Amino acid sequence: MGLLFVLLFWAAVLAVMGSVSSGVLAALTVYLTRNATTLKKRARLFALMIPWIVIGIEAIGFAGYAVINLTVLHRDMGLGDSFYANLSNGYRIEAIDVTEYGSVCKPSVSGTFSSDENCVTGVQSLQVDGKYIAGYRSGEPFGLGKGEVPYFVVDTSDDERKNFATEAQWRGELKLRGMQPQLISFSELYAKSRFTRFDFLAFGIGACLPVLGVGVLGWMIVRARKYDAMRFIETEAV
């Protein structure tokens, strides 16, 4: 239901953006080609269509981007209320609705969200150091349960997890494992783990499409104006 709501929201946003952009570009093109005759109809039609062409291409491109993320890179599609990304040691982080807190999990065989018994839940800050994952649990959104303690260290090589009631005990364990406490927020680690060069390339291509469309429209407007100007000069010369 969450993904459906997000899709409907963006469909409405894009419909409004497409309508406004189409109207603005069409009005601007009509004004700039008001003295043209031969090629102005083509430019004006293109001005009406280009926002919808760009939106259509972007939608198809995003569908491909989402499929690659889900099936090849095994992380969330970049849209919706479910977030997950792989860590370098084979574990992954998962969150729902927000990324201020979430879970550290051993991925399930199915590739879907892991069960709680395979996860450290309610994690607010953490660090990854080779095969070790250390962190602090606030227990969000419901708080820590009875008997639960806030600090933990996971050895991903054998899935061993140790819990600690105090920060001093936790720091002592880190020292034994040759680690320094360098916690970062869950959301920061998610961003570092989730977004890669592939994403920046995809976003860059997506950002270039509207610029390219406006550029082509500008070329058509200049061509229409120049064509009629040249015809006028030729007529005067005759």
Summary of the structure (lengths in Angstrom):
residues: 238
radius of gyration: 27.2
end to end distance: 70.4
largest distance: 97.7
contacts: 671
relative contact order: 0.13
helix: 53%
strand: 18%
